[in-house]
Amino acid sequence: MQAVFETLFDIVYLSTVITLGYRMIRGGKDQKQYLLFGIMAVVLGCGDAFHLIPRAVALCTTGLESYPAALGIGKLVTSITMTVFYLLLYYVWRARYRITGRAGLTAGVWALSLSRILLCLAPQNRWTSADAPLSWGIYRNIPFALLGLLIVLLFYRSARRHGDRAFRFLWLAVLLSFAFYLPVVLFADALPPVGMLMIPKTCVYVWMVVMGFRAMKGEH
């Protein structure tokens, strides 16, 4: 039952975000914010596919324990593409609210993003191992959580200041995505049911992409 539900859920999720992302890329060529949002959505979907497709295959065949290498590499790719997702979202913020300058802020965003990616690439993560260390799961998510918090604050303040109804809840979506994600990092190995939080996390990402798509359609 789990295999059927997860597989169908993942197909709907990946199809939705990649399709909407492609449509935003095509429809937002003259508007930088929507072009970036579309690229962001496609990066999200393609990156998650590296993890979700092997997981679906594993669930439908001999089980997750039979595919540690494929699942581990998928998690690595997803970790990097999620970082790129939020880096692009920062530039969506700059384009949407016509932010200029702020070199220190941009440097900080890049520093957090590169730190996260470098920590993900460290061999100590042992991505392909069935007993990857929790400590490195925490290390690599510290700059990621700080990046997410920064994005939350930027969109919260700017949306309120500009009365931006289309993106008024984007900050909340980012906040919820981390609220669902971090407990999985910390507790899923000891308490497997906590892993179910990835379902609402995924729904939140769909919500974010839909926000961008609806904003583009509304402005057009």
CYANA upper distance limits for C-alpha pairs under 8 A (distance plus 0.5 A):
  1 MET  CA      5 PHE  CA      6.70
  2 GLN  CA      6 GLU  CA      6.41
  2 GLN  CA     59 LEU  CA      8.30
  3 ALA  CA      7 THR  CA      6.44
  3 ALA  CA     56 ALA  CA      7.26
  3 ALA  CA     59 LEU  CA      5.62
  3 ALA  CA     60 CYS  CA      6.15
  4 VAL  CA      8 LEU  CA      6.66
  4 VAL  CA     60 CYS  CA      8.25
  5 PHE  CA      9 PHE  CA      6.51
  6 GLU  CA     10 ASP  CA      6.46
  6 GLU  CA     56 ALA  CA      7.60
  7 THR  CA     11 ILE  CA      6.68
  7 THR  CA     56 ALA  CA      5.99
  8 LEU  CA     12 VAL  CA      6.78
  9 PHE  CA     13 TYR  CA      6.63
 10 ASP  CA     14 LEU  CA      6.46
 10 ASP  CA     52 LEU  CA      7.31
 11 ILE  CA     15 SER  CA      6.43
 12 VAL  CA     16 THR  CA      6.46
 13 TYR  CA     17 VAL  CA      6.81
 13 TYR  CA     45 GLY  CA      8.49
 13 TYR  CA    202 THR  CA      8.10
 13 TYR  CA    203 CYS  CA      8.46
 13 TYR  CA    206 VAL  CA      7.65
 14 LEU  CA     18 ILE  CA      6.51
 14 LEU  CA     45 GLY  CA      5.78
 14 LEU  CA     46 CYS  CA      8.20
 14 LEU  CA     48 ASP  CA      8.29
 14 LEU  CA     49 ALA  CA      7.55
 15 SER  CA     19 THR  CA      6.34
 15 SER  CA     45 GLY  CA      8.39
 16 THR  CA     20 LEU  CA      6.54
 16 THR  CA    206 VAL  CA      8.00
 17 VAL  CA     21 GLY  CA      6.35
 17 VAL  CA     41 ALA  CA      6.23
 17 VAL  CA     42 VAL  CA      7.19
 17 VAL  CA     44 LEU  CA      8.07
 17 VAL  CA     45 GLY  CA      6.34
 17 VAL  CA    206 VAL  CA      6.84
 17 VAL  CA    209 VAL  CA      7.03
 18 ILE  CA     22 TYR  CA      6.55
 18 ILE  CA     41 ALA  CA      6.68
 18 ILE  CA     42 VAL  CA      5.33
 18 ILE  CA     44 LEU  CA      8.40
 18 ILE  CA     45 GLY  CA      5.95
 18 ILE  CA     46 CYS  CA      7.88
 19 THR  CA     23 ARG  CA      6.74
 19 THR  CA     42 VAL  CA      8.43
 20 LEU  CA     24 MET  CA      6.65
 20 LEU  CA     38 GLY  CA      7.70
 20 LEU  CA     41 ALA  CA      7.89
 20 LEU  CA    209 VAL  CA      7.75
 20 LEU  CA    210 VAL  CA      8.03
 20 LEU  CA    213 PHE  CA      7.20
 21 GLY  CA     25 ILE  CA      6.72
 21 GLY  CA     37 PHE  CA      7.63
 21 GLY  CA     38 GLY  CA      4.46
 21 GLY  CA     39 ILE  CA      6.77
 21 GLY  CA     40 MET  CA      7.77
 21 GLY  CA     41 ALA  CA      5.24
 21 GLY  CA     42 VAL  CA      5.67
 21 GLY  CA    209 VAL  CA      7.99
 21 GLY  CA    213 PHE  CA      8.44
 22 TYR  CA     26 ARG  CA      6.79
 22 TYR  CA     38 GLY  CA      6.55
 22 TYR  CA     39 ILE  CA      8.08
 22 TYR  CA     42 VAL  CA      7.26
 23 ARG  CA     27 GLY  CA      6.37
 23 ARG  CA     38 GLY  CA      7.69
 24 MET  CA     28 GLY  CA      5.84
 24 MET  CA     34 TYR  CA      6.45
 24 MET  CA     35 LEU  CA      6.62
 24 MET  CA     37 PHE  CA      7.56
 24 MET  CA     38 GLY  CA      5.14
 24 MET  CA    213 PHE  CA      6.93
 24 MET  CA    216 MET  CA      8.01
 25 ILE  CA     29 LYS  CA      6.72
 25 ILE  CA     34 TYR  CA      7.40
 25 ILE  CA     35 LEU  CA      5.25
 25 ILE  CA     36 LEU  CA      8.06
 25 ILE  CA     37 PHE  CA      8.25
 25 ILE  CA     38 GLY  CA      5.29
 25 ILE  CA     39 ILE  CA      6.98
 26 ARG  CA     35 LEU  CA      8.18
 27 GLY  CA     34 TYR  CA      8.36
 27 GLY  CA     35 LEU  CA      8.26
 27 GLY  CA    216 MET  CA      8.49
 28 GLY  CA     32 LYS  CA      7.34
 28 GLY  CA     33 GLN  CA      8.12
 28 GLY  CA     34 TYR  CA      5.38
 28 GLY  CA     35 LEU  CA      5.29
 28 GLY  CA     38 GLY  CA      8.35
 28 GLY  CA    216 MET  CA      7.91
 29 LYS  CA     34 TYR  CA      8.10
 29 LYS  CA     35 LEU  CA      6.20
 30 ASP  CA     35 LEU  CA      8.37
 31 GLN  CA     35 LEU  CA      6.82
 32 LYS  CA     36 LEU  CA      6.56
 32 LYS  CA     92 VAL  CA      8.28
 32 LYS  CA     95 ALA  CA      7.02
 33 GLN  CA     37 PHE  CA      6.59
 33 GLN  CA     91 TYR  CA      8.14
 33 GLN  CA     92 VAL  CA      5.40
 33 GLN  CA     93 TRP  CA      8.23
 33 GLN  CA     95 ALA  CA      5.80
 33 GLN  CA     96 ARG  CA      6.27
 34 TYR  CA     38 GLY  CA      6.45
 34 TYR  CA     92 VAL  CA      8.12
 34 TYR  CA    212 GLY  CA      7.56
 34 TYR  CA    213 PHE  CA      8.39
 34 TYR  CA    216 MET  CA      7.12
 35 LEU  CA     39 ILE  CA      6.79
 36 LEU  CA     40 MET  CA      6.47
 36 LEU  CA     88 LEU  CA      7.03
 36 LEU  CA     89 LEU  CA      8.18
 36 LEU  CA     91 TYR  CA      8.00
 36 LEU  CA     92 VAL  CA      6.71
 37 PHE  CA     41 ALA  CA      6.71
 37 PHE  CA     88 LEU  CA      7.96
 37 PHE  CA     89 LEU  CA      7.56
 37 PHE  CA     92 VAL  CA      7.08
 37 PHE  CA    209 VAL  CA      8.17
 37 PHE  CA    212 GLY  CA      7.10
 38 GLY  CA     42 VAL  CA      6.82
 39 ILE  CA     43 VAL  CA      6.56
 40 MET  CA     44 LEU  CA      6.65
 40 MET  CA     84 VAL  CA      8.24
 40 MET  CA     85 PHE  CA      5.76
 40 MET  CA     88 LEU  CA      6.60
 40 MET  CA     89 LEU  CA      7.68
 41 ALA  CA     45 GLY  CA      6.73
 41 ALA  CA     85 PHE  CA      8.08
 41 ALA  CA    209 VAL  CA      6.82
 42 VAL  CA     46 CYS  CA      6.46
 43 VAL  CA     47 GLY  CA      6.26
 43 VAL  CA     81 THR  CA      6.79
 43 VAL  CA     82 MET  CA      8.49
 43 VAL  CA     84 VAL  CA      8.23
 43 VAL  CA     85 PHE  CA      7.19
 44 LEU  CA     48 ASP  CA      6.59
 44 LEU  CA     81 THR  CA      6.88
 44 LEU  CA     82 MET  CA      6.88
 44 LEU  CA     85 PHE  CA      6.79
 45 GLY  CA     49 ALA  CA      6.62
 46 CYS  CA     50 PHE  CA      7.42
 47 GLY  CA     51 HIS  CA      8.04
 47 GLY  CA     77 VAL  CA      6.59
 47 GLY  CA     78 THR  CA      5.37
 47 GLY  CA     81 THR  CA      5.93
 47 GLY  CA     82 MET  CA      7.98
 48 ASP  CA     52 LEU  CA      6.50
 48 ASP  CA     74 GLY  CA      8.16
 48 ASP  CA     77 VAL  CA      8.29
 48 ASP  CA     78 THR  CA      5.73
 48 ASP  CA     81 THR  CA      8.42
 49 ALA  CA     53 ILE  CA      5.98
 49 ALA  CA     74 GLY  CA      8.36
 50 PHE  CA     54 PRO  CA      7.44
 50 PHE  CA     73 ILE  CA      8.30
 50 PHE  CA     74 GLY  CA      5.06
 50 PHE  CA     75 LYS  CA      8.00
 50 PHE  CA     77 VAL  CA      7.15
 50 PHE  CA     78 THR  CA      7.31
 51 HIS  CA     55 ARG  CA      6.74
 51 HIS  CA     70 ALA  CA      8.33
 51 HIS  CA     71 LEU  CA      6.36
 51 HIS  CA     72 GLY  CA      8.40
 51 HIS  CA     73 ILE  CA      8.07
 51 HIS  CA     74 GLY  CA      4.40
 51 HIS  CA     75 LYS  CA      6.05
 51 HIS  CA     77 VAL  CA      8.15
 51 HIS  CA     78 THR  CA      7.14
 52 LEU  CA     56 ALA  CA      6.55
 52 LEU  CA     74 GLY  CA      8.15
 53 ILE  CA     57 VAL  CA      6.74
 54 PRO  CA     58 ALA  CA      6.54
 54 PRO  CA     67 TYR  CA      8.20
 54 PRO  CA     70 ALA  CA      6.81
 54 PRO  CA     71 LEU  CA      6.58
 54 PRO  CA     74 GLY  CA      8.03
 55 ARG  CA     59 LEU  CA      6.63
 55 ARG  CA     64 LEU  CA      7.30
 55 ARG  CA     71 LEU  CA      6.97
 56 ALA  CA     60 CYS  CA      6.62
 57 VAL  CA     61 THR  CA      6.63
 58 ALA  CA     62 THR  CA      6.43
 58 ALA  CA     63 GLY  CA      5.30
 58 ALA  CA     64 LEU  CA      5.58
 58 ALA  CA     66 SER  CA      7.60
 58 ALA  CA     67 TYR  CA      7.00
 59 LEU  CA     63 GLY  CA      5.45
 59 LEU  CA     64 LEU  CA      6.65
 62 THR  CA     66 SER  CA      6.80
 63 GLY  CA     67 TYR  CA      8.07
 64 LEU  CA     68 PRO  CA      7.56
 65 GLU  CA    130 ALA  CA      8.06
 67 TYR  CA     71 LEU  CA      6.56
 68 PRO  CA     72 GLY  CA      6.33
 68 PRO  CA    128 THR  CA      6.07
 68 PRO  CA    129 SER  CA      6.67
 68 PRO  CA    130 ALA  CA      6.23
 69 ALA  CA     73 ILE  CA      6.60
 69 ALA  CA    127 TRP  CA      7.76
 69 ALA  CA    128 THR  CA      4.60
 69 ALA  CA    129 SER  CA      7.25
 70 ALA  CA     74 GLY  CA      6.57
 70 ALA  CA    128 THR  CA      7.72
 71 LEU  CA     75 LYS  CA      6.67
 71 LEU  CA    128 THR  CA      7.86
 72 GLY  CA     76 LEU  CA      6.80
 72 GLY  CA    127 TRP  CA      5.03
 72 GLY  CA    128 THR  CA      5.12
 72 GLY  CA    129 SER  CA      7.73
 73 ILE  CA     77 VAL  CA      6.77
 73 ILE  CA    127 TRP  CA      6.75
 73 ILE  CA    128 THR  CA      6.91
 74 GLY  CA     78 THR  CA      6.58
 75 LYS  CA     79 SER  CA      6.47
 75 LYS  CA    127 TRP  CA      8.03
 76 LEU  CA     80 ILE  CA      6.92
 76 LEU  CA    120 CYS  CA      7.18
 76 LEU  CA    121 LEU  CA      8.22
 76 LEU  CA    127 TRP  CA      7.35
 77 VAL  CA     81 THR  CA      6.68
 78 THR  CA     82 MET  CA      6.42
 79 SER  CA     83 THR  CA      6.97
 79 SER  CA    117 ILE  CA      8.29
 79 SER  CA    120 CYS  CA      7.64
 80 ILE  CA     84 VAL  CA      6.95
 80 ILE  CA    116 ARG  CA      8.41
 80 ILE  CA    117 ILE  CA      6.27
 80 ILE  CA    120 CYS  CA      7.75
 81 THR  CA     85 PHE  CA      6.54
 82 MET  CA     86 TYR  CA      7.03
 83 THR  CA     87 LEU  CA      6.75
 83 THR  CA    113 SER  CA      6.57
 83 THR  CA    116 ARG  CA      7.79
 83 THR  CA    117 ILE  CA      7.76
 83 THR  CA    144 PHE  CA      7.55
 84 VAL  CA     88 LEU  CA      6.58
 84 VAL  CA    113 SER  CA      7.98
 85 PHE  CA     89 LEU  CA      6.74
 86 TYR  CA     90 TYR  CA      6.77
 86 TYR  CA    147 LEU  CA      8.10
 86 TYR  CA    148 GLY  CA      7.74
 86 TYR  CA    151 ILE  CA      8.15
 87 LEU  CA     91 TYR  CA      7.36
 87 LEU  CA    109 VAL  CA      7.62
 87 LEU  CA    110 TRP  CA      7.95
 87 LEU  CA    113 SER  CA      7.35
 88 LEU  CA     92 VAL  CA      6.81
 89 LEU  CA     93 TRP  CA      6.79
 89 LEU  CA    151 ILE  CA      8.28
 90 TYR  CA     94 ARG  CA      6.97
 90 TYR  CA    109 VAL  CA      8.41
 90 TYR  CA    151 ILE  CA      7.10
 91 TYR  CA     95 ALA  CA      6.61
 92 VAL  CA     96 ARG  CA      6.41
 93 TRP  CA     97 TYR  CA      6.58
 93 TRP  CA     99 ILE  CA      8.22
 93 TRP  CA    154 LEU  CA      8.12
 93 TRP  CA    155 PHE  CA      7.38
 94 ARG  CA     98 ARG  CA      6.05
 94 ARG  CA     99 ILE  CA      5.13
 94 ARG  CA    100 THR  CA      7.80
 95 ALA  CA     99 ILE  CA      7.06
 97 TYR  CA    158 SER  CA      7.67
102 ARG  CA    106 THR  CA      6.90
103 ALA  CA    107 ALA  CA      6.56
104 GLY  CA    108 GLY  CA      6.68
105 LEU  CA    109 VAL  CA      6.78
106 THR  CA    110 TRP  CA      6.72
107 ALA  CA    111 ALA  CA      6.50
108 GLY  CA    112 LEU  CA      6.69
109 VAL  CA    113 SER  CA      6.65
109 VAL  CA    147 LEU  CA      7.09
110 TRP  CA    114 LEU  CA      6.47
111 ALA  CA    115 SER  CA      6.45
112 LEU  CA    116 ARG  CA      6.65
112 LEU  CA    143 PRO  CA      5.67
112 LEU  CA    144 PHE  CA      7.34
112 LEU  CA    146 LEU  CA      7.94
112 LEU  CA    147 LEU  CA      6.66
113 SER  CA    117 ILE  CA      6.82
113 SER  CA    143 PRO  CA      7.65
113 SER  CA    144 PHE  CA      7.51
113 SER  CA    147 LEU  CA      7.71
114 LEU  CA    118 LEU  CA      6.51
115 SER  CA    119 LEU  CA      6.56
115 SER  CA    140 ARG  CA      8.45
115 SER  CA    143 PRO  CA      7.10
116 ARG  CA    120 CYS  CA      6.66
116 ARG  CA    140 ARG  CA      5.97
116 ARG  CA    141 ASN  CA      7.40
116 ARG  CA    142 ILE  CA      8.33
116 ARG  CA    143 PRO  CA      6.12
116 ARG  CA    144 PHE  CA      6.44
117 ILE  CA    121 LEU  CA      6.78
117 ILE  CA    140 ARG  CA      8.39
118 LEU  CA    122 ALA  CA      6.88
119 LEU  CA    139 TYR  CA      7.81
119 LEU  CA    140 ARG  CA      5.63
120 CYS  CA    125 ASN  CA      7.47
120 CYS  CA    140 ARG  CA      6.42
121 LEU  CA    125 ASN  CA      8.14
123 PRO  CA    127 TRP  CA      8.41
124 GLN  CA    133 PRO  CA      8.45
124 GLN  CA    136 TRP  CA      7.54
125 ASN  CA    132 ALA  CA      6.71
125 ASN  CA    133 PRO  CA      7.05
125 ASN  CA    136 TRP  CA      6.14
125 ASN  CA    137 GLY  CA      7.71
126 ARG  CA    131 ASP  CA      8.50
126 ARG  CA    132 ALA  CA      5.80
126 ARG  CA    133 PRO  CA      7.89
127 TRP  CA    132 ALA  CA      6.75
128 THR  CA    132 ALA  CA      8.27
133 PRO  CA    137 GLY  CA      7.33
134 LEU  CA    138 ILE  CA      6.92
134 LEU  CA    185 VAL  CA      8.39
134 LEU  CA    186 LEU  CA      7.86
135 SER  CA    139 TYR  CA      6.80
136 TRP  CA    140 ARG  CA      6.57
137 GLY  CA    141 ASN  CA      6.92
137 GLY  CA    185 VAL  CA      7.05
137 GLY  CA    186 LEU  CA      8.37
138 ILE  CA    142 ILE  CA      6.91
138 ILE  CA    185 VAL  CA      7.78
138 ILE  CA    186 LEU  CA      7.82
139 TYR  CA    143 PRO  CA      8.48
140 ARG  CA    144 PHE  CA      7.55
141 ASN  CA    145 ALA  CA      6.38
142 ILE  CA    146 LEU  CA      6.84
143 PRO  CA    147 LEU  CA      6.56
144 PHE  CA    148 GLY  CA      6.72
145 ALA  CA    149 LEU  CA      6.64
145 ALA  CA    178 PHE  CA      7.71
146 LEU  CA    150 LEU  CA      6.69
147 LEU  CA    151 ILE  CA      6.82
148 GLY  CA    152 VAL  CA      6.70
148 GLY  CA    174 VAL  CA      7.35
148 GLY  CA    175 LEU  CA      7.86
148 GLY  CA    178 PHE  CA      7.87
149 LEU  CA    153 LEU  CA      6.84
149 LEU  CA    175 LEU  CA      7.81
150 LEU  CA    154 LEU  CA      6.71
151 ILE  CA    155 PHE  CA      6.69
151 ILE  CA    171 TRP  CA      7.74
151 ILE  CA    174 VAL  CA      8.13
152 VAL  CA    156 TYR  CA      6.46
152 VAL  CA    170 LEU  CA      8.39
152 VAL  CA    171 TRP  CA      5.04
152 VAL  CA    172 LEU  CA      7.69
152 VAL  CA    174 VAL  CA      6.73
152 VAL  CA    175 LEU  CA      6.84
153 LEU  CA    157 ARG  CA      6.59
153 LEU  CA    171 TRP  CA      7.65
154 LEU  CA    158 SER  CA      6.59
154 LEU  CA    171 TRP  CA      8.48
155 PHE  CA    159 ALA  CA      6.19
155 PHE  CA    167 PHE  CA      8.43
155 PHE  CA    168 ARG  CA      8.48
155 PHE  CA    170 LEU  CA      7.33
155 PHE  CA    171 TRP  CA      5.90
156 TYR  CA    160 ARG  CA      6.77
156 TYR  CA    168 ARG  CA      7.80
156 TYR  CA    169 PHE  CA      8.46
156 TYR  CA    170 LEU  CA      8.22
156 TYR  CA    171 TRP  CA      5.85
157 ARG  CA    161 ARG  CA      6.59
158 SER  CA    162 HIS  CA      6.55
158 SER  CA    164 ASP  CA      8.48
159 ALA  CA    163 GLY  CA      6.22
159 ALA  CA    164 ASP  CA      5.28
159 ALA  CA    165 ARG  CA      7.93
159 ALA  CA    167 PHE  CA      6.92
159 ALA  CA    168 ARG  CA      5.94
160 ARG  CA    164 ASP  CA      7.11
160 ARG  CA    168 ARG  CA      7.59
163 GLY  CA    168 ARG  CA      8.25
164 ASP  CA    168 ARG  CA      6.17
166 ALA  CA    211 MET  CA      7.27
166 ALA  CA    212 GLY  CA      8.47
166 ALA  CA    214 ARG  CA      8.23
166 ALA  CA    215 ALA  CA      6.12
167 PHE  CA    171 TRP  CA      8.48
167 PHE  CA    211 MET  CA      7.28
167 PHE  CA    212 GLY  CA      8.28
167 PHE  CA    215 ALA  CA      8.28
169 PHE  CA    173 ALA  CA      6.86
170 LEU  CA    174 VAL  CA      6.87
170 LEU  CA    208 MET  CA      6.99
170 LEU  CA    211 MET  CA      8.12
171 TRP  CA    175 LEU  CA      6.69
172 LEU  CA    176 LEU  CA      6.54
173 ALA  CA    177 SER  CA      6.62
173 ALA  CA    204 VAL  CA      6.38
173 ALA  CA    205 TYR  CA      7.97
173 ALA  CA    207 TRP  CA      7.88
173 ALA  CA    208 MET  CA      6.96
174 VAL  CA    178 PHE  CA      7.08
174 VAL  CA    204 VAL  CA      8.36
175 LEU  CA    179 ALA  CA      6.70
176 LEU  CA    180 PHE  CA      6.62
176 LEU  CA    201 LYS  CA      7.72
176 LEU  CA    204 VAL  CA      7.64
177 SER  CA    181 TYR  CA      6.55
177 SER  CA    201 LYS  CA      5.53
177 SER  CA    202 THR  CA      8.33
177 SER  CA    204 VAL  CA      6.64
177 SER  CA    205 TYR  CA      7.72
178 PHE  CA    182 LEU  CA      6.27
178 PHE  CA    201 LYS  CA      8.32
179 ALA  CA    183 PRO  CA      7.70
180 PHE  CA    184 VAL  CA      7.67
180 PHE  CA    197 LEU  CA      5.92
180 PHE  CA    198 MET  CA      7.08
180 PHE  CA    200 PRO  CA      7.55
180 PHE  CA    201 LYS  CA      6.00
181 TYR  CA    185 VAL  CA      7.16
181 TYR  CA    197 LEU  CA      7.46
181 TYR  CA    198 MET  CA      7.01
181 TYR  CA    201 LYS  CA      7.06
182 LEU  CA    186 LEU  CA      6.83
183 PRO  CA    187 PHE  CA      6.19
183 PRO  CA    188 ALA  CA      7.70
183 PRO  CA    194 VAL  CA      7.59
184 VAL  CA    188 ALA  CA      5.26
184 VAL  CA    194 VAL  CA      6.32
184 VAL  CA    195 GLY  CA      5.90
184 VAL  CA    197 LEU  CA      7.39
184 VAL  CA    198 MET  CA      7.98
187 PHE  CA    191 LEU  CA      6.21
187 PHE  CA    192 PRO  CA      8.17
187 PHE  CA    194 VAL  CA      7.20
188 ALA  CA    192 PRO  CA      5.24
188 ALA  CA    193 PRO  CA      7.46
188 ALA  CA    194 VAL  CA      5.68
188 ALA  CA    195 GLY  CA      5.82
191 LEU  CA    195 GLY  CA      8.41
192 PRO  CA    196 MET  CA      8.50
196 MET  CA    200 PRO  CA      8.44
197 LEU  CA    201 LYS  CA      6.82
198 MET  CA    202 THR  CA      6.51
199 ILE  CA    203 CYS  CA      6.88
200 PRO  CA    204 VAL  CA      6.68
201 LYS  CA    205 TYR  CA      7.08
202 THR  CA    206 VAL  CA      7.01
203 CYS  CA    207 TRP  CA      6.75
204 VAL  CA    208 MET  CA      6.79
205 TYR  CA    209 VAL  CA      6.85
206 VAL  CA    210 VAL  CA      6.58
207 TRP  CA    211 MET  CA      6.64
208 MET  CA    212 GLY  CA      7.06
209 VAL  CA    213 PHE  CA      6.76
210 VAL  CA    214 ARG  CA      6.43
211 MET  CA    215 ALA  CA      6.58
212 GLY  CA    216 MET  CA      6.78
213 PHE  CA    217 LYS  CA      6.76
214 ARG  CA    218 GLY  CA      6.42
215 ALA  CA    219 GLU  CA      6.70
216 MET  CA    220 HIS  CA      6.69
